């Protein structure tokens, strides 16, 4: 049999088996939702469970994870960074696929992306390409506006994922000159300026910053006028956003500052803001940055302990983008 004849027969055999060279199907072991986000009790597919918010399986050795994907490994929960910690893990470890960029997750499937060191899959109902960059607006204070790095890092993550065009930008209205609600340059004025330039579908913001809390007594209470003003202000702002057709809001809250007095004020305001977000008529998602900055404040916060360093800005953007992926926001 000639070499050409042998090659032809091999090709026929490959086609009969459904084999395709460079276009092989992702090595995920089965048609499941391996490493997709989930909620407790949600079915994940054969052989998988919802473990700490992710469809995977508990493990004690690498072999059980390799059945799911060739890049999967058994990783202990106590070896993970705070962003991926799980206080109520049902076991000591679970199957994971580590990554540094989205391309590292490509072998798992087209909707797997890198989320702060671990591959995660967009859920099946997530429609991508539905929101342009101009449909996303950023509102907030110096945490956003000091050097614009959080916005730049967030845009870079969106571009890597194909959710933002190379020349597209989010609309940034944040300012270091922001005043408490009712002031001449408050969040309402930022939102109004954004509306005047075109309707928005997604808002990413922070509210109730340090400047708004300076007048609170120590120890602070919920009755502090600055705290009451901040909560009432976001309530009204989110109501207006809902009326204007805004589809989703991400409200991120500051990490713990170095100043103990300010931290105490944040501790009073934070749960009030979270409750207001969860009860708002607009689809509001609250993001607490404390776990992102936990044990890394020296690296992530500038002297003074309030504003982020370049590394802290990148970590903030990654946390925001993770939430956007988890909730299918502007993908």
Buried (B, 14 or more C-beta within 10 A) or exposed (E): EEEEEEEEEEEEEEEEEEEEEEEEEBBBBEEBBBBBBBEEEBEBBEBBBBBBBBBBBBBEEEEBBBEBBEBBBBBBBEEBBEBBEBEEBEBBBBBBBBBEEBEBBBBBBEBBBBBBBBBBBBBEEBEEEEBBBBBBBBBBBBBBBBBEBBBBBBBBBBBBBEBBEEEBEBBBBBBBEBBBBEBEEBBBBBBEBBBEEEEBBBBBBBBBBBBBBEEBEEEBEEEBEBBEBBBEBBBEBBEBBBEEEBBBBBBBBBBBBEBEBBBBBBEBBBEBBBEBBEEBEBBBBBBBBEBBBBEBBEEBBEEEBBBBBBEBBBBBBBBBBBBBBBBBBBB
